[in-house]
Structures are given as C-alpha cells and as structure tokens.
C-alpha cells in the first residue's frame, strides 16, 4: 500500500474523474487536488457533494500550460497523479480533431514532464522522498481498434485506432510508456471499456437516450443499432483504478472491463422499458427510437478481457449492465436539471 500523500486528479470535474474523487473521499483518507479546465465536459456541480470536504481542493487550470504545472507541482509536491483529463467524444474528434491532439497528447506530455522534474534527479534516479510515487494514466479500449463478432481486447492486443480521438489516446499511451522505459518514471496505464453512470455528459449515448426519451424527442441510434460495446459502471471503474494505483506493477497496462457486452439497440430498448415502469406515459418510449446515418468509421465491437486485473489484483465488477443502468436512470430522474 502506498503511504499517504497528496493526489492530483486531472479532469476531476468530468464524468469519470468526479466519480473517482467522490469515491476516494468517501472511502479513503487521501488528500486530493482536482485540476480541471472546466471546458464543456467539466462541470463543477459534479463535485458539489464534496466541496467542503477537508481533504479536497479544486484548482482551475490547463494541463497544457507547462509553467503553470511546474509551479503547481512545486507547491503541492504531488506523489500520485491520476490523469483523467481528455477530450473524449468521438463525433467531436471527427469535426474538430485539433483539440484532441492538443489536450490528449500535449497535455499528457506536459504532466509527465512535470512529474519527472519533481520526482527524479535524472533517468532512473527517483528522489528518496518520491520512491512511492505513481502516475496513473487513464485510457480507453478504443486504442485497440475494432473487433468482429468474437474475440476480446487484451493488454497484448496491437494498437489500431480508427478515429482522431482514439489515435490521440493511443499516442498518449505511447508517451506514458516511453517515460517508463526511458526515464524509469513510475507509471501505470488503464484501458477501460465504455463507462456509464451519474454525472456523464449529456452528449454521450446513454444520457442522450434518457434525455431524448424524457423530453419527447427522437432517440437517435446509429446505423442498424447492432454495434456492440462492453459497458462498465463508473464506480466499478473507479475501484479498479484505485487498486491499480496502489498495487499495480510499474510500467504495466491493466484493462478494466465490465464483461457486459450489449448492442446499442438493446441499450435503447432497455432504457425505454425501464422508463415505461419508472415514469410511464400513454405510449412506450420505444416508439421514439429512430435510426440515423451511421458515424464515419464507426467501430463495430469493443470488448475487454479484464483477466489480468481480476487474477493479479483481485478486482471484479460488481454491477451488471441491468443493475447499473437502473441506478443510472434513477439518478437522471432525480437530477433533471443536469440535462
């Protein structure tokens, strides 16, 4: 177990980051500094429940700003970094890839360099007071490309990104890897499957389905709705990240997946069926499902083999898709102001 110090959580006002911060503050004694630029994907309201917690501090800032990072690291002496901050919406990466290159690649590099400067005297020379330090880089299964009807992504699957988003994340993964092999920086990387749960941005698939259903709009499903994703409830993801941060082997990658493969059409239909029970109306919400033109370069299927994390560190997802989606819908119904 790593000794207590100060944790920097980048992108901590975003969807997964805010859930991770809340998870830490509710279950552990970590001192946390959240760094977030508060772009469209970051929402300070996500951290409302912990804003007065004595172990929490929020700082607005940009991970691409090297002088700012250097000063921040000197002031706070972070010994752990959990790096969520990223542009992550595939459609946005197709229409505007520049922001993805800047944030996901350049921003990750600037964070690594700031950590290297603080923690090390030179290549493979960790300072005595940072021998327990750790940099955890949060990535995605999309770096592996697409699967056919069978097979799973493992940590050994060759990278084959198919969108500007996944290409930028693949690039950042490689930069993290290089800092371990070249400098000996104590890093670990996690690659996760599709997350869902409270605080997710309204542009994503599941919040879009819920929002469109409740506001009476058409529920858009790409193509024929047969694309498959492995769904991971966000708190299960958070528990996996914490475990890898504390006990994962340096320089290693750990895949975190929920073993919950579902077709997009099934996702929409299941949400509609649950809403029919939770907030019934005269006709079924399923009547609002509409098929739209497929996304350019739309990957057919993602599915993660999480055996390494399960067998080496003892992690296991607690939620099935069906239990997790019910919790998610109830949260959105209770927080209608958020969408």
C-alpha positions in Angstrom: 0.0 0.0 0.0 1.3 3.5 -0.9 1.8 5.8 2.0 -0.5 8.8 2.4 0.5 11.9 0.4 -1.2 14.3 -2.0 -3.1 13.1 -5.1 -3.5 15.2 -8.2 -6.6 14.2 -10.1 -6.7 15.9 -13.6 -10.1 16.2 -15.2 -11.7 15.7 -11.8 -14.8 17.7 -12.6 -15.6 15.5 -15.6 -17.7 12.3 -15.6 -15.3 9.6 -14.5 -13.0 11.9 -12.7 -15.7 13.4 -10.4 -17.0 9.9 -9.6 -13.4 8.9 -8.7 -12.9 11.9 -6.4 -16.1 11.2 -4.6 -15.3 7.5 -4.3 -11.9 8.4 -2.8 -13.2 10.9 -0.3 -16.0 8.6 0.8 -13.8 5.5 1.3 -10.2 6.6 1.8 -8.1 9.2 3.6 -6.4 10.7 0.5 -5.7 14.4 0.2 -6.9 15.4 -3.2 -6.3 18.3 -5.5 -8.6 18.4 -8.5 -7.3 20.2 -11.6 -9.8 20.9 -14.3 -10.0 23.5 -17.1 -13.8 23.4 -16.9 -14.4 23.1 -20.6 -17.8 21.8 -21.8 -17.0 18.3 -20.4 -16.1 19.5 -16.9 -18.8 20.7 -14.5 -18.1 21.9 -11.0 -21.6 20.8 -10.0 -20.3 17.2 -10.2 -18.3 17.8 -7.1 -20.9 19.7 -5.1 -21.3 16.9 -2.5 -17.6 17.1 -1.5 -16.9 20.8 -2.0 -16.5 21.3 1.8 -14.6 18.1 2.5 -11.3 18.9 4.4 -9.3 16.6 2.1 -10.5 18.3 -1.1 -9.2 21.3 -3.1 -10.2 22.4 -6.6 -7.9 24.4 -8.9 -8.9 25.6 -12.4 -6.2 25.2 -14.9 -4.9 23.8 -18.2 -2.7 20.7 -18.3 -1.1 22.1 -21.5 0.3 25.1 -19.6 3.8 23.9 -18.6 4.8 26.9 -16.4 1.5 26.6 -14.5 2.1 22.9 -14.0 5.6 23.4 -12.8 4.5 25.9 -10.2 1.6 23.7 -9.1 3.8 20.6 -8.7 6.4 22.6 -6.7 3.7 24.0 -4.4 1.8 20.8 -3.7 4.5 18.1 -4.0 2.1 15.6 -5.5 3.3 12.0 -5.1 0.4 10.4 -7.0 -1.3 11.6 -10.2 -4.5 10.1 -11.7 -4.8 11.5 -15.2 -8.4 11.6 -16.5 -8.3 15.0 -18.3 -9.0 14.3 -22.0 -11.2 15.2 -24.9 -13.2 12.1 -25.3 -16.2 12.4 -27.7 -15.6 10.6 -31.0 -18.0 12.7 -33.0 -16.3 15.9 -31.8 -12.9 14.4 -32.8 -14.2 13.9 -36.3 -15.4 17.5 -36.7 -12.6 19.2 -34.7 -9.5 16.9 -34.2 -7.2 19.7 -33.2 -8.3 20.0 -29.6 -7.8 16.2 -29.2 -4.2 16.4 -30.3 -3.5 19.3 -28.0 -5.2 18.1 -24.8 -4.7 14.3 -25.1 -1.2 14.3 -26.4 0.5 17.6 -25.5 -1.3 17.8 -22.2 -0.2 14.3 -21.2 3.3 15.1 -22.1 3.3 18.2 -20.0 2.0 16.3 -17.0 4.7 13.6 -17.4 7.4 16.1 -17.7 6.2 18.0 -14.6 6.2 14.7 -12.6 9.6 13.8 -13.9 11.0 17.1 -12.9 9.6 16.9 -9.4 10.2 13.2 -8.7 13.5 12.4 -10.3 17.1 13.7 -10.3 17.6 12.1 -13.8 16.8 9.0 -15.8 16.2 6.1 -13.4 17.0 8.2 -10.3 14.0 8.7 -8.2 14.4 11.1 -5.3 14.2 9.4 -1.9 11.0 11.2 -0.9 9.2 10.1 -4.1 10.2 6.4 -4.2 6.5 5.6 -3.6 5.2 8.0 -6.3 2.9 6.8 -9.0 1.5 8.3 -12.2 -1.7 6.5 -13.4 -2.8 7.3 -17.0 -6.5 6.6 -17.8 -7.0 5.4 -21.3 -9.7 3.6 -23.4 -10.3 0.3 -25.2 -10.8 2.3 -28.4 -7.0 2.4 -28.9 -7.2 -1.3 -29.9 -9.5 -0.6 -32.9 -12.5 -2.8 -33.6 -13.4 -6.4 -33.1 -15.5 -8.8 -35.2 -18.3 -10.9 -33.7 -15.8 -12.8 -31.4 -12.6 -12.2 -29.5 -11.6 -9.8 -26.7 -9.1 -7.0 -26.3 -6.2 -7.9 -24.0 -3.2 -5.9 -22.9 -1.2 -7.6 -25.7 -3.6 -6.6 -28.5 -1.8 -4.4 -31.1 -3.0 -0.8 -31.2 -5.1 0.1 -34.3 -7.0 3.3 -33.5 -9.7 4.3 -36.1 -10.7 7.9 -35.0 -8.8 11.1 -34.2 -10.0 10.6 -30.6 -8.6 7.0 -30.3 -5.5 7.9 -32.2 -4.8 10.8 -29.7 -5.3 8.4 -26.8 -3.1 5.8 -28.4 -0.4 8.4 -28.8 -0.7 9.5 -25.2 -0.4 5.8 -24.1 2.9 5.5 -26.0 4.3 8.7 -24.4 3.5 7.3 -21.0 5.2 4.1 -21.9 8.3 5.9 -23.1 8.6 7.8 -19.8 8.8 4.5 -18.0 11.2 2.8 -20.4 13.5 5.8 -21.0 13.4 7.6 -17.6 12.1 5.0 -15.1 9.1 7.2 -14.3 6.8 5.1 -12.1 3.7 4.9 -14.4 0.8 2.5 -14.9 -1.9 2.7 -17.6 -5.5 1.5 -17.5 -7.6 1.0 -20.6 -11.3 0.9 -19.9 -14.5 -0.1 -21.8 -17.5 2.2 -22.2 -18.4 3.8 -18.9 -21.9 4.9 -17.8 -23.4 6.2 -14.6 -24.1 9.5 -12.7 -22.6 12.8 -14.0 -22.0 11.6 -17.6 -22.1 14.4 -20.1 -25.4 14.8 -21.9 -23.8 14.2 -25.4 -22.9 10.6 -24.7 -25.1 7.6 -25.8 -26.9 6.7 -22.5 -27.6 10.2 -21.3 -28.8 11.1 -24.8 -31.2 8.2 -24.9 -32.6 9.1 -21.4 -32.8 12.9 -22.2 -34.5 12.4 -25.6 -36.9 9.9 -24.2 -38.0 12.2 -21.3 -38.2 15.3 -23.5 -40.3 13.6 -26.2 -37.6 13.8 -28.9 -36.4 11.1 -31.3 -33.9 8.7 -29.8 -31.1 8.5 -32.4 -29.4 5.2 -32.9 -26.6 5.0 -35.5 -27.0 2.6 -38.4 -28.9 -0.5 -37.5 -28.1 -0.4 -33.8 -26.1 -3.6 -33.9 -22.8 -2.1 -32.8 -21.6 -3.7 -29.6 -19.9 -2.2 -26.5 -18.7 -3.6 -23.2 -20.3 -1.5 -20.6 -18.7 -0.7 -17.2 -20.5 1.1 -14.4 -18.4 4.1 -13.4 -17.9 3.1 -9.7 -16.6 -0.3 -10.8 -14.1 1.6 -12.9 -13.1 3.8 -10.0 -12.4 0.8 -7.8 -10.2 -0.7 -10.4 -8.2 2.5 -10.9 -7.6 2.8 -7.1 -6.5 -0.8 -7.0 -4.1 -0.4 -9.9 -2.7 2.9 -8.4 -2.0 1.2 -5.1 -0.9 -2.3 -6.2 -0.3 -2.4 -9.9 3.1 -3.2 -11.3 5.1 -0.2 -12.6 5.1 0.1 -16.4 2.2 -2.3 -16.8 -1.1 -1.8 -18.5 -4.3 -3.2 -17.0 -7.6 -3.5 -18.9 -10.8 -2.7 -17.0 -14.0 -4.0 -18.5 -17.4 -4.9 -17.2 -17.9 -8.2 -19.1 -21.3 -6.6 -20.1 -21.4 -6.7 -23.9 -24.6 -5.1 -25.2 -25.8 -3.9 -28.6 -26.7 -0.2 -28.9 -30.3 -1.1 -29.9 -30.6 -3.2 -26.8 -29.3 -0.3 -24.7 -32.0 2.0 -26.1 -34.8 -0.6 -25.7 -33.8 -1.5 -22.1 -33.7 2.2 -21.1 -37.1 2.7 -22.6 -38.6 -0.3 -20.9 -37.3 0.9 -17.5 -38.7 4.4 -18.1 -42.0 2.8 -19.0 -42.1 1.5 -15.5 -40.4 4.4 -13.6 -42.1 7.3 -15.5 -45.0 5.8 -17.6 -46.8 7.7 -20.3 -49.6 6.9 -22.7 -47.3 5.1 -25.2 -44.0 3.3 -24.9 -40.8 5.3 -25.0 -39.6 2.7 -27.6 -41.8 4.5 -30.1 -39.3 7.4 -30.1 -36.3 5.2 -31.3 -35.1 6.4 -34.7 -32.3 5.1 -36.8 -29.9 7.7 -38.2 -27.0 7.6 -40.7 -24.0 5.7 -39.3 -21.0 7.5 -37.8 -18.0 7.7 -40.2 -15.5 4.9 -39.3 -17.9 3.5 -36.7 -16.1 0.6 -34.9 -18.3 -2.5 -34.8 -17.5 -4.0 -31.5 -15.4 -3.4 -28.4 -15.0 -6.0 -25.6 -12.3 -6.2 -22.9 -10.7 -9.2 -21.3 -10.1 -8.0 -17.7 -8.5 -11.3 -16.6 -5.1 -9.7 -15.8 -6.7 -7.2 -13.3 -9.0 -9.8 -11.9 -6.4 -12.5 -11.4 -3.4 -10.4 -10.4 -5.1 -7.8 -8.2 -8.4 -9.5 -7.3 -10.7 -6.9 -8.9 -14.2 -7.7 -10.2 -17.0 -5.6 -11.5 -19.9 -5.6 -9.0 -22.6 -4.3 -11.4 -24.2 -6.0 -14.4 -25.4 -3.7 -17.1 -29.0 -4.2 -15.9 -28.4 -3.3 -12.3 -26.1 -0.4 -13.2 -28.5 1.1 -15.8 -31.4 1.1 -13.3 -29.2 3.1 -10.8 -28.2 5.5 -13.7 -31.7 6.2 -14.8 -32.9 6.9 -11.3 -30.0 9.3 -10.9 -31.0 11.2 -14.0 -34.6 11.3 -13.0 -33.6 12.8 -9.6 -31.2 15.3 -11.3 -33.3 16.5 -14.2 -31.6 19.9 -14.1 -28.4 18.3 -15.2 -29.6 17.5 -18.7 
